[in-house]
Amino acid sequence: MVDIDLSKNLVELTMDICNIESVSGSEQSLANALEKALTLPHLSVLRDGNAVVASTNFGKPRILIAGHIDTVPIANNLPAQLHHFEREQVIIGRGSVDMKGGIAVMLKLASELTEAKYDISWIFYDNEEVDSSLNGLGRLSRNNPEILKGEFAILCEPTSALVEGGCNGTLRALVRTKGVKAHSARPWMGENAIHKAAPILARLADYQPQTISVDGLEYRESLNAVSIKAGIAGNVIPDLCEVEVNYRFAPSKSGSEAKQVIKELFEGFQVELVDLAEGARPGLDTELAAQFLAATGQSARPKYGWTDVARFSALGIPAINYGPGDPALAHADNENLPVGHLFDVEKGLRNWLSV
């Protein structure tokens, strides 16, 4: 078993965690190491598959702090390396941004905060980067629903050490046109399904996405074609064309309302919904959220991408995103994390949690 040395500083700890490979579906070694490291007198530890939850039990209001331990596949970017760029140190390596920097901060604080203002459940979960049916946080909510009870939640996804409230919802749909196959030398014998898709693209090009204020934060929506599939050969007029569209909608809209937007926009075409995830409102209208923002010295901004804060929101738990790393570098081959982000997030959380 690989051990994690909790006596190391935050930079060393992050690099060690990065170097325990944990591509989605292969998180067992890291989960084992986390479980062993978190077996401490002030924590009770629960293991569910490759998810590990370490909780304090002081009899105080409970908050949840969560992060996923899996990464996308490695691309010649391990072992992690520490580099100096101008006046900044950065950790380069798979998972440094998404999101082992956040995991390192969580682990450091979980081990050191033997007393806190609140009871804390530190949730380290698997399979976030793959199909949502495999998501470890979702599995925990089904297998151990009592573990995911709390008054406020923080997801340590990368936010450049800034506070991001809630998240947009996301919808994917296939918009289809149908034609008739024919030899491309005699196209008049058929009907070209690709040509029939031109109005779909025109409607997308003309669509003006909204910016919607939700609890004081401005969420930008977007609607885009993300793929087109058609044709079976270079000499055949295609009889089917599918345009996949992705709609990112403000958290004030329900999934049903988002579906209605797509249905109305593409009226006259066959539309099939293939994926839908509700958004999450900012979760900033509580006393705990106000105390958190005061402790970090920050104001909140909106989260445009979908994150697992939506899972907490669906459980009735206000949740925000707050973690080290630039989200624009998540999954990139040159994924790299400024070490200053680590210490900023660690300080912000410690200030809020400490007695």
C-alpha positions in Angstrom: 0.0 0.0 0.0 1.2 3.5 -0.8 1.3 5.8 2.3 0.6 9.5 2.5 2.9 11.4 4.8 0.8 14.0 6.6 3.9 15.7 8.0 4.8 17.0 4.6 3.9 20.6 3.5 1.0 21.3 1.3 3.1 21.5 -1.9 4.8 18.1 -1.2 1.5 16.6 -0.2 -0.2 17.7 -3.5 2.6 16.2 -5.6 2.5 12.9 -3.7 -1.3 12.7 -4.2 -0.9 13.5 -7.9 1.7 10.7 -8.2 -0.8 8.1 -7.0 -2.5 7.5 -10.3 -6.3 7.5 -10.1 -7.8 7.6 -13.5 -11.6 7.1 -13.2 -12.2 3.5 -12.3 -8.8 3.0 -10.9 -9.0 5.0 -7.7 -8.5 2.1 -5.2 -4.8 2.8 -4.4 -5.5 6.5 -3.6 -8.7 5.6 -1.7 -6.7 3.1 0.4 -4.0 5.7 1.1 -6.6 8.3 2.1 -8.5 5.9 4.3 -5.3 5.0 6.2 -4.2 8.6 6.5 -7.6 9.7 7.9 -7.8 7.0 10.5 -7.2 9.5 13.3 -8.7 9.8 16.9 -10.9 12.8 16.1 -12.4 11.3 12.9 -14.8 8.5 12.1 -14.2 7.0 8.7 -16.6 5.4 6.3 -15.6 3.6 3.1 -18.1 3.1 0.3 -16.4 1.5 -2.7 -13.6 4.0 -3.5 -15.2 6.9 -1.7 -13.9 7.8 1.8 -15.8 10.0 4.2 -14.1 11.2 7.4 -16.3 13.0 9.9 -16.0 14.8 13.2 -18.7 14.4 15.8 -18.6 17.4 18.2 -22.4 17.8 18.3 -22.3 21.0 16.3 -24.0 22.1 13.1 -22.6 20.0 10.2 -21.0 21.2 7.0 -19.8 19.1 4.1 -16.5 19.6 2.2 -16.1 17.4 -0.8 -13.8 16.6 -3.7 -13.4 13.9 -6.3 -10.2 11.8 -6.3 -10.3 10.6 -9.9 -8.6 12.2 -13.0 -8.9 12.0 -16.7 -6.4 9.7 -18.4 -2.7 10.5 -18.1 -0.9 12.2 -21.1 2.8 11.9 -20.3 2.2 14.4 -17.5 3.2 12.3 -14.4 5.2 12.3 -12.2 4.3 15.8 -11.0 7.0 18.4 -11.2 7.6 21.7 -9.4 8.6 24.6 -11.7 9.4 28.2 -11.2 7.8 30.6 -13.7 9.0 34.2 -13.2 7.9 34.9 -9.7 5.5 32.0 -9.3 5.9 28.3 -8.4 3.6 25.9 -10.2 3.0 22.2 -9.9 2.7 20.5 -13.3 1.0 17.2 -13.6 -2.2 15.3 -14.2 -4.8 16.1 -11.6 -2.9 19.0 -10.1 -5.8 21.3 -11.1 -8.7 18.9 -11.3 -8.6 18.3 -8.5 -5.8 16.9 -6.4 -4.8 20.3 -5.2 -8.2 20.6 -3.6 -7.9 17.1 -2.2 -4.5 17.9 -0.6 -6.0 21.0 1.1 -8.9 18.9 2.4 -6.6 16.2 3.7 -4.3 18.7 5.4 -7.2 20.4 7.2 -9.0 17.2 8.0 -5.9 15.9 9.8 -5.0 19.1 11.6 -8.4 20.5 12.7 -9.0 18.4 15.8 -11.4 21.2 16.9 -13.6 23.4 14.7 -16.6 25.7 14.8 -18.7 23.0 13.1 -18.9 19.3 12.6 -17.3 18.6 9.3 -17.7 15.6 6.9 -14.7 15.5 4.6 -16.0 13.6 1.5 -13.4 12.1 -1.0 -15.3 10.4 -3.8 -14.6 8.5 -7.0 -15.8 8.4 -10.7 -16.7 12.1 -11.2 -15.0 12.4 -14.6 -17.2 9.6 -16.2 -20.9 8.8 -16.6 -23.0 10.3 -13.9 -24.5 6.9 -13.0 -21.0 5.9 -11.7 -20.5 9.1 -9.6 -19.3 8.3 -6.1 -21.2 11.2 -4.6 -24.4 9.9 -6.1 -23.7 6.4 -4.9 -23.1 7.8 -1.4 -26.5 9.5 -1.5 -28.1 6.2 -2.3 -26.2 3.9 -0.1 -25.5 6.2 2.9 -28.0 9.1 2.7 -27.3 10.1 6.3 -23.7 10.9 5.4 -24.8 13.6 3.1 -26.8 15.6 5.6 -25.6 19.1 6.5 -26.4 22.8 6.5 -23.9 24.0 4.0 -21.5 22.4 1.5 -18.3 23.3 -0.2 -17.0 21.6 -3.4 -13.2 22.1 -3.8 -13.4 22.1 -7.6 -10.9 24.5 -9.2 -12.0 28.1 -9.1 -8.6 29.9 -9.1 -9.1 30.2 -5.3 -12.2 32.3 -5.8 -15.7 31.7 -4.6 -18.2 30.6 -7.2 -21.9 30.2 -6.3 -24.1 27.5 -7.7 -23.8 26.4 -11.3 -25.6 26.4 -14.6 -27.6 23.4 -15.7 -26.7 21.5 -18.8 -28.8 19.8 -21.5 -27.8 17.9 -24.6 -30.2 17.0 -27.4 -30.1 15.5 -30.9 -31.9 17.5 -33.5 -32.6 15.2 -36.6 -33.4 15.6 -40.2 -34.3 12.8 -42.5 -33.9 12.3 -46.2 -33.7 9.6 -48.8 -30.5 7.7 -49.8 -29.3 7.9 -53.4 -26.1 7.6 -55.3 -24.2 10.9 -55.3 -24.0 10.8 -59.1 -27.8 10.9 -59.2 -28.7 13.2 -56.2 -32.1 14.0 -57.7 -33.1 10.5 -56.9 -32.9 11.2 -53.1 -33.2 13.9 -50.5 -30.0 15.2 -48.7 -30.5 15.1 -44.9 -27.4 17.3 -44.4 -28.8 20.1 -46.6 -32.1 19.9 -44.6 -30.1 20.7 -41.5 -29.2 24.2 -42.6 -32.1 25.8 -40.8 -31.0 24.1 -37.6 -27.6 25.7 -37.8 -29.2 29.0 -38.8 -31.4 29.0 -35.7 -28.3 28.3 -33.6 -26.3 31.1 -35.2 -29.1 33.6 -34.7 -29.9 32.6 -31.1 -29.1 35.3 -28.6 -28.2 33.7 -25.2 -29.5 35.4 -22.1 -27.6 36.6 -19.0 -29.9 36.0 -16.1 -29.5 37.4 -12.5 -30.0 34.7 -9.9 -29.8 35.7 -6.3 -27.5 38.6 -7.2 -25.1 36.7 -9.5 -25.2 37.0 -13.3 -25.3 33.6 -15.1 -24.5 33.6 -18.8 -26.4 31.0 -20.8 -25.1 29.4 -24.0 -26.5 27.2 -26.8 -24.2 25.6 -29.3 -23.9 22.8 -31.8 -21.2 20.4 -30.5 -21.3 17.7 -33.2 -22.9 16.7 -36.5 -23.2 13.1 -37.6 -24.3 12.1 -41.1 -23.3 10.0 -44.1 -22.1 6.5 -44.6 -19.8 6.9 -47.7 -18.4 9.5 -50.0 -20.7 8.5 -52.9 -24.0 8.2 -51.0 -26.6 11.0 -50.4 -27.2 10.8 -46.6 -30.7 10.0 -45.4 -30.1 11.0 -41.8 -28.4 14.0 -40.1 -28.1 14.5 -36.3 -27.0 17.8 -34.9 -26.1 17.5 -31.2 -26.7 20.7 -29.3 -25.6 21.7 -25.8 -27.7 24.2 -23.8 -26.2 25.7 -20.6 -29.0 27.3 -18.7 -29.2 29.5 -15.7 -30.0 27.8 -12.4 -33.3 29.8 -12.1 -34.6 27.5 -14.9 -35.8 24.0 -14.2 -34.9 21.1 -16.4 -38.4 21.1 -17.8 -38.2 24.8 -18.7 -34.9 24.2 -20.4 -36.4 21.3 -22.4 -39.2 23.6 -23.5 -36.7 26.2 -24.8 -35.2 23.6 -27.0 -38.5 22.2 -28.1 -39.8 25.6 -29.2 -36.5 26.7 -30.9 -36.4 23.6 -33.0 -40.1 23.3 -33.7 -40.7 21.2 -36.9 -37.7 19.0 -36.3 -37.3 15.7 -34.5 -35.6 16.3 -31.1 -34.3 13.7 -28.7 -33.1 14.6 -25.2 -29.9 12.6 -24.4 -28.7 14.3 -21.2 -30.0 16.7 -18.6 -28.6 17.9 -15.3 -30.3 20.6 -13.2 -28.4 23.6 -12.2 -27.9 24.9 -8.6 -28.8 28.3 -7.2 -25.9 30.2 -5.6 -26.6 29.1 -2.0 -25.4 32.3 -0.6 -28.5 33.5 1.3 -27.7 31.8 4.5 -25.8 32.8 7.7 -23.2 30.1 7.1 -22.5 31.4 3.6 -22.2 34.9 4.9 -19.7 33.8 7.5 -17.7 31.9 4.9 -17.5 34.8 2.6 -16.4 37.1 5.5 -13.7 34.6 6.5 -12.3 34.3 3.0 -12.6 38.1 2.4 -14.3 37.4 -1.0 -17.4 38.2 -2.9 -18.9 35.4 -5.0 -19.1 35.1 -8.8 -21.2 32.7 -10.8 -20.2 29.2 -11.9 -20.9 28.7 -15.6 -20.0 25.0 -15.9 -21.9 22.2 -14.2 -20.5 20.8 -11.0 -21.6 18.4 -8.2 -22.8 21.4 -6.2 -26.0 20.6 -8.1 -26.2 17.2 -6.3 -26.0 19.0 -2.9 -28.6 21.5 -4.1 -31.0 18.7 -5.0 -30.6 17.4 -1.5 -31.6 20.8 -0.1 -28.1 21.8 0.9 -26.8 25.2 -0.1 -23.4 24.7 -1.8 -20.6 26.7 -3.4 -17.4 26.0 -5.4 -14.0 27.0 -3.9 -10.7 25.4 -4.8 -7.2 25.9 -6.1 -6.4 25.8 -9.8 -7.5 27.5 -13.0 -10.5 25.6 -14.3 -9.5 26.5 -17.8 -6.5 24.1 -17.4 -8.5 21.2 -16.1 -7.9 18.1 -18.4 -5.2 20.0 -20.4 -2.0 18.1 -21.1 -0.2 21.1 -19.5 -2.4 21.1 -16.4 -0.6 23.1 -13.8 -1.4 24.6 -10.4 0.1 27.8 -8.9 1.1 26.9 -5.4 -0.2 30.2 -4.1 -3.7 28.9 -4.8 -3.2 26.0 -2.4 -2.2 28.3 0.4 -5.0 30.8 -0.4 -7.7 28.1 -0.2 -6.1 26.4 2.8 -6.1 29.8 4.7 -9.6 30.7 3.7 -11.0 27.4 4.9 -8.9 27.3 8.0 -10.1 30.9 8.9 -13.7 29.9 8.6 -13.4 26.5 10.3 -11.1 27.3 13.2 -12.5 27.9 16.7 
